């Protein structure tokens, strides 16, 4: 269960933050250690006066077992497999909507999106982002 009723009422700045990261659009540099990435994102969010829970979901193509372990050890959940850009983007959009729906209060949701849209295709990326903003989520 993502959000627990026994956590009490979150403070005004206690957010549930999720980073939705397309690894194909924005690959992590091979020559850098992935381990500190989660904590770097967490510190960056805290600098914006936001406390709360962070989760990172990455979307990519097929990965080696070594790469999979590296991401999991860095606290990053993976969605991967033989999928094109449109499939990855659609999966990301569904996950964004589900994450926002599970929150006890939309204003406690902070969505970070690291993905490129597909200007040559009619995607729902900006429509979904705007709908979530209208609901009160931070996108």
FITOR-682376 format. One record per atom (N, C-alpha, C): residue number from 1; residue in one letter; atom name; x, y, z. Coordinates in steps of 0.05 Angstrom, whole numbers, plus 5000, padded with zeros to 4 digits. Layout:
N
  num  residu  atome     u     v     w
  NUM       A     CA     X     Y     Z
...
END
This chain:
139
  num  residu  atome     u     v     w
    1       X      N  5017  4976  5000
    1       X     CA  5000  5000  5000
    1       X      C  5018  5025  5000
    2       X      N  5013  5043  4982
    2       X     CA  5031  5066  4978
    2       X      C  5027  5086  5001
    3       X      N  5003  5093  5007
    3       X     CA  4997  5112  5027
    3       X      C  4983  5099  5050
    4       X      N  4992  5104  5074
    4       X     CA  4981  5091  5098
    4       X      C  4965  5111  5115
    5       X      N  4941  5102  5124
    5       X     CA  4924  5119  5140
    5       X      C  4937  5125  5167
    6       X      N  4954  5107  5177
    6       X     CA  4965  5110  5203
    6       X      C  4989  5130  5203
    7       X      N  4995  5142  5181
    7       X     CA  5017  5161  5180
    7       X      C  5009  5188  5192
    8       X      N  4984  5192  5196
    8       X     CA  4974  5218  5206
    8       X      C  4972  5237  5183
    9       X      N  4962  5260  5188
    9       X     CA  4958  5280  5168
    9       X      C  4985  5292  5160
   10       X      N  4993  5291  5135
   10       X     CA  5019  5303  5128
   10       X      C  5019  5333  5131
   11       X      N  5042  5344  5138
   11       X     CA  5044  5373  5140
   11       X      C  5040  5386  5113
   12       X      N  5037  5412  5113
   12       X     CA  5031  5426  5088
   12       X      C  5052  5421  5067
   13       X      N  5077  5416  5075
   13       X     CA  5099  5412  5056
   13       X      C  5108  5383  5055
   14       X      N  5094  5365  5068
   14       X     CA  5101  5337  5067
   14       X      C  5089  5324  5042
   15       X      N  5105  5319  5022
   15       X     CA  5095  5310  4997
   15       X      C  5102  5281  4992
   16       X      N  5087  5269  4974
   16       X     CA  5094  5242  4964
   16       X      C  5105  5248  4936
   17       X      N  5130  5246  4933
   17       X     CA  5143  5253  4908
   17       X      C  5151  5228  4893
   18       X      N  5146  5228  4867
   18       X     CA  5155  5206  4850
   18       X      C  5167  5218  4825
   19       X      N  5191  5208  4819
   19       X     CA  5205  5216  4794
   19       X      C  5199  5194  4773
   20       X      N  5188  5202  4751
   20       X     CA  5182  5184  4728
   20       X      C  5204  5190  4708
   21       X      N  5222  5171  4703
   21       X     CA  5246  5175  4688
   21       X      C  5249  5157  4665
   22       X      N  5250  5168  4641
   22       X     CA  5254  5153  4616
   22       X      C  5284  5150  4612
   23       X      N  5294  5126  4616
   23       X     CA  5323  5121  4614
   23       X      C  5333  5122  4585
   24       X      N  5316  5120  4566
   24       X     CA  5324  5122  4538
   24       X      C  5328  5151  4531
   25       X      N  5309  5168  4539
   25       X     CA  5310  5197  4533
   25       X      C  5333  5210  4550
   26       X      N  5336  5202  4575
   26       X     CA  5356  5214  4593
   26       X      C  5371  5191  4607
   27       X      N  5390  5179  4593
   27       X     CA  5406  5158  4605
   27       X      C  5424  5168  4627
   28       X      N  5428  5151  4647
   28       X     CA  5447  5158  4668
   28       X      C  5475  5153  4657
   29       X      N  5493  5172  4661
   29       X     CA  5521  5168  4650
   29       X      C  5534  5143  4660
   30       X      N  5544  5127  4642
   30       X     CA  5556  5101  4649
   30       X      C  5581  5104  4667
   31       X      N  5594  5127  4665
   31       X     CA  5618  5131  4681
   31       X      C  5613  5142  4709
   32       X      N  5587  5145  4717
   32       X     CA  5581  5156  4743
   32       X      C  5568  5134  4760
   33       X      N  5572  5136  4786
   33       X     CA  5560  5118  4805
   33       X      C  5531  5125  4809
   34       X      N  5514  5105  4806
   34       X     CA  5485  5110  4809
   34       X      C  5476  5110  4838
   35       X      N  5491  5099  4856
   35       X     CA  5483  5096  4884
   35       X      C  5474  5122  4897
   36       X      N  5488  5144  4894
   36       X     CA  5480  5169  4908
   36       X      C  5457  5184  4894
   37       X      N  5447  5175  4871
   37       X     CA  5427  5190  4856
   37       X      C  5402  5194  4872
   38       X      N  5392  5173  4885
   38       X     CA  5367  5176  4901
   38       X      C  5370  5198  4922
   39       X      N  5392  5198  4936
   39       X     CA  5396  5217  4958
   39       X      C  5401  5245  4946
   40       X      N  5412  5247  4923
   40       X     CA  5416  5273  4910
   40       X      C  5389  5285  4903
   41       X      N  5371  5269  4892
   41       X     CA  5344  5278  4885
   41       X      C  5329  5285  4911
   42       X      N  5332  5269  4931
   42       X     CA  5318  5274  4957
   42       X      C  5328  5301  4969
   43       X      N  5354  5306  4968
   43       X     CA  5364  5332  4978
   43       X      C  5354  5355  4961
   44       X      N  5353  5352  4935
   44       X     CA  5343  5374  4918
   44       X      C  5314  5380  4924
   45       X      N  5298  5360  4930
   45       X     CA  5270  5365  4937
   45       X      C  5268  5378  4964
   46       X      N  5285  5370  4983
   46       X     CA  5285  5382  5010
   46       X      C  5293  5411  5009
   47       X      N  5310  5419  4990
   47       X     CA  5318  5447  4987
   47       X      C  5294  5464  4979
   48       X      N  5274  5452  4967
   48       X     CA  5250  5467  4959
   48       X      C  5229  5466  4981
   49       X      N  5238  5462  5006
   49       X     CA  5220  5461  5030
   49       X      C  5200  5439  5028
   50       X      N  5208  5417  5017
   50       X     CA  5190  5394  5014
   50       X      C  5202  5370  5030
   51       X      N  5187  5360  5048
   51       X     CA  5194  5336  5062
   51       X      C  5175  5315  5054
   52       X      N  5183  5290  5058
   52       X     CA  5164  5269  5051
   52       X      C  5178  5246  5039
   53       X      N  5162  5230  5025
   53       X     CA  5172  5205  5013
   53       X      C  5179  5209  4984
   54       X      N  5201  5196  4976
   54       X     CA  5209  5197  4948
   54       X      C  5210  5169  4937
   55       X      N  5201  5166  4913
   55       X     CA  5205  5141  4898
   55       X      C  5212  5148  4870
   56       X      N  5229  5131  4858
   56       X     CA  5238  5136  4831
   56       X      C  5231  5112  4814
   57       X      N  5217  5117  4793
   57       X     CA  5209  5096  4774
   57       X      C  5222  5102  4747
   58       X      N  5238  5083  4738
   58       X     CA  5252  5087  4712
   58       X      C  5241  5068  4691
   59       X      N  5239  5078  4667
   59       X     CA  5228  5064  4644
   59       X      C  5249  5062  4623
   60       X      N  5254  5037  4614
   60       X     CA  5275  5034  4594
   60       X      C  5271  5010  4577
   61       X      N  5291  5005  4561
   61       X     CA  5290  4982  4543
   61       X      C  5303  4959  4558
   62       X      N  5310  4938  4544
   62       X     CA  5322  4915  4557
   62       X      C  5348  4922  4570
   63       X      N  5352  4911  4594
   63       X     CA  5376  4917  4610
   63       X      C  5389  4891  4618
   64       X      N  5415  4892  4623
   64       X     CA  5429  4868  4632
   64       X      C  5423  4864  4661
   65       X      N  5428  4839  4671
   65       X     CA  5424  4833  4699
   65       X      C  5440  4852  4717
   66       X      N  5465  4858  4708
   66       X     CA  5481  4877  4724
   66       X      C  5469  4905  4726
   67       X      N  5458  4914  4703
   67       X     CA  5445  4940  4704
   67       X      C  5420  4940  4721
   68       X      N  5405  4919  4720
   68       X     CA  5381  4916  4736
   68       X      C  5388  4918  4765
   69       X      N  5408  4903  4774
   69       X     CA  5416  4903  4802
   69       X      C  5426  4931  4810
   70       X      N  5441  4944  4792
   70       X     CA  5451  4971  4798
   70       X      C  5428  4990  4804
   71       X      N  5407  4989  4788
   71       X     CA  5384  5007  4793
   71       X      C  5369  5000  4818
   72       X      N  5364  4974  4823
   72       X     CA  5350  4966  4847
   72       X      C  5366  4973  4872
   73       X      N  5392  4969  4871
   73       X     CA  5409  4977  4894
   73       X      C  5410  5007  4899
   74       X      N  5403  5022  4879
   74       X     CA  5402  5051  4882
   74       X      C  5374  5061  4888
   75       X      N  5356  5043  4896
   75       X     CA  5329  5049  4904
   75       X      C  5312  5059  4881
   76       X      N  5316  5049  4857
   76       X     CA  5302  5057  4833
   76       X      C  5286  5033  4823
   77       X      N  5260  5035  4821
   77       X     CA  5243  5014  4810
   77       X      C  5244  5016  4780
   78       X      N  5244  4993  4767
   78       X     CA  5247  4992  4738
   78       X      C  5222  4981  4724
   79       X      N  5216  4993  4702
   79       X     CA  5197  4982  4682
   79       X      C  5214  4980  4657
   80       X      N  5219  4956  4648
   80       X     CA  5236  4953  4625
   80       X      C  5227  4930  4608
   81       X      N  5237  4929  4584
   81       X     CA  5231  4908  4565
   81       X      C  5231  4919  4537
   82       X      N  5225  4902  4518
   82       X     CA  5225  4911  4490
   82       X      C  5200  4929  4485
   83       X      N  5204  4954  4488
   83       X     CA  5181  4973  4484
   83       X      C  5191  4998  4470
   84       X      N  5175  5008  4452
   84       X     CA  5182  5033  4439
   84       X      C  5176  5057  4456
   85       X      N  5182  5080  4446
   85       X     CA  5177  5105  4460
   85       X      C  5148  5109  4468
   86       X      N  5129  5104  4450
   86       X     CA  5101  5108  4456
   86       X      C  5092  5089  4478
   87       X      N  5101  5064  4478
   87       X     CA  5093  5045  4499
   87       X      C  5104  5054  4526
   88       X      N  5130  5063  4526
   88       X     CA  5141  5073  4552
   88       X      C  5126  5097  4562
   89       X      N  5120  5116  4544
   89       X     CA  5106  5140  4552
   89       X      C  5078  5133  4563
   90       X      N  5064  5116  4549
   90       X     CA  5037  5108  4558
   90       X      C  5038  5094  4586
   91       X      N  5057  5077  4590
   91       X     CA  5060  5064  4616
   91       X      C  5066  5085  4638
   92       X      N  5083  5104  4631
   92       X     CA  5089  5125  4650
   92       X      C  5064  5141  4657
   93       X      N  5048  5148  4637
   93       X     CA  5024  5163  4642
   93       X      C  5004  5148  4660
   94       X      N  5000  5122  4655
   94       X     CA  4983  5106  4671
   94       X      C  4993  5105  4700
   95       X      N  5019  5102  4703
   95       X     CA  5031  5101  4730
   95       X      C  5028  5128  4744
   96       X      N  5031  5150  4730
   96       X     CA  5027  5177  4742
   96       X      C  4999  5180  4752
   97       X      N  4979  5172  4736
   97       X     CA  4951  5174  4745
   97       X      C  4946  5157  4769
   98       X      N  4956  5133  4769
   98       X     CA  4952  5114  4791
   98       X      C  4965  5126  4817
   99       X      N  4989  5136  4814
   99       X     CA  5003  5147  4837
   99       X      C  4987  5171  4849
  100       X      N  4978  5189  4832
  100       X     CA  4963  5212  4841
  100       X      C  4936  5203  4854
  101       X      N  4924  5183  4843
  101       X     CA  4898  5173  4853
  101       X      C  4901  5161  4881
  102       X      N  4924  5149  4887
  102       X     CA  4929  5135  4912
  102       X      C  4934  5155  4935
  103       X      N  4940  5180  4929
  103       X     CA  4947  5199  4949
  103       X      C  4922  5207  4965
  104       X      N  4925  5211  4991
  104       X     CA  4903  5219  5008
  104       X      C  4893  5247  5000
  105       X      N  4911  5264  4990
  105       X     CA  4904  5291  4983
  105       X      C  4920  5300  4959
  106       X      N  4907  5308  4937
  106       X     CA  4923  5315  4913
  106       X      C  4945  5336  4917
  107       X      N  4940  5354  4936
  107       X     CA  4960  5375  4940
  107       X      C  4985  5364  4953
  108       X      N  4985  5339  4962
  108       X     CA  5009  5327  4974
  108       X      C  5025  5311  4953
  109       X      N  5017  5312  4928
  109       X     CA  5030  5297  4907
  109       X      C  5049  5315  4891
  110       X      N  5073  5306  4888
  110       X     CA  5093  5320  4873
  110       X      C  5104  5301  4852
  111       X      N  5099  5307  4826
  111       X     CA  5107  5290  4804
  111       X      C  5130  5303  4789
  112       X      N  5152  5289  4786
  112       X     CA  5175  5298  4771
  112       X      C  5177  5281  4746
  113       X      N  5178  5293  4723
  113       X     CA  5178  5278  4698
  113       X      C  5203  5283  4682
  114       X      N  5218  5262  4677
  114       X     CA  5242  5264  4660
  114       X      C  5237  5247  4635
  115       X      N  5223  5259  4616
  115       X     CA  5217  5245  4591
  115       X      C  5212  5266  4569
  116       X      N  5219  5258  4545
  116       X     CA  5213  5276  4523
  116       X      C  5186  5267  4511
  117       X      N  5171  5287  4502
  117       X     CA  5146  5281  4488
  117       X      C  5153  5273  4460
  118       X      N  5133  5265  4445
  118       X     CA  5136  5257  4417
  118       X      C  5121  5277  4400
  119       X      N  5134  5298  4391
  119       X     CA  5120  5320  4377
  119       X      C  5106  5310  4352
  120       X      N  5116  5289  4340
  120       X     CA  5104  5279  4315
  120       X      C  5080  5261  4320
  121       X      N  5074  5256  4345
  121       X     CA  5051  5238  4351
  121       X      C  5032  5252  4370
  122       X      N  5007  5244  4370
  122       X     CA  4987  5255  4388
  122       X      C  4988  5240  4414
  123       X      N  5004  5249  4433
  123       X     CA  5006  5235  4459
  123       X      C  4989  5251  4479
  124       X      N  4985  5240  4501
  124       X     CA  4968  5252  4522
  124       X      C  4986  5264  4545
  125       X      N  5012  5266  4541
  125       X     CA  5030  5274  4562
  125       X      C  5022  5301  4574
  126       X      N  5019  5322  4557
  126       X     CA  5013  5348  4568
  126       X      C  4985  5350  4578
  127       X      N  4966  5336  4566
  127       X     CA  4939  5335  4576
  127       X      C  4937  5323  4603
  128       X      N  4951  5301  4607
  128       X     CA  4951  5288  4633
  128       X      C  4964  5305  4654
  129       X      N  4987  5318  4647
  129       X     CA  5000  5335  4666
  129       X      C  4982  5359  4674
  130       X      N  4968  5370  4655
  130       X     CA  4950  5392  4661
  130       X      C  4927  5383  4678
  131       X      N  4916  5360  4672
  131       X     CA  4894  5349  4688
  131       X      C  4902  5345  4717
  132       X      N  4927  5335  4721
  132       X     CA  4937  5330  4748
  132       X      C  4941  5357  4762
  133       X      N  4951  5377  4748
  133       X     CA  4954  5404  4759
  133       X      C  4927  5415  4768
  134       X      N  4907  5412  4751
  134       X     CA  4880  5421  4757
  134       X      C  4868  5407  4781
  135       X      N  4876  5383  4785
  135       X     CA  4867  5368  4809
  135       X      C  4881  5377  4834
  136       X      N  4904  5391  4831
  136       X     CA  4918  5401  4854
  136       X      C  4945  5390  4858
  137       X      N  4954  5371  4841
  137       X     CA  4980  5359  4843
  137       X      C  5001  5379  4833
  138       X      N  5025  5375  4844
  138       X     CA  5048  5391  4834
  138       X      C  5062  5374  4812
  139       X      N  5064  5385  4789
  139       X     CA  5076  5371  4766
  139       X      C  5100  5387  4756
END
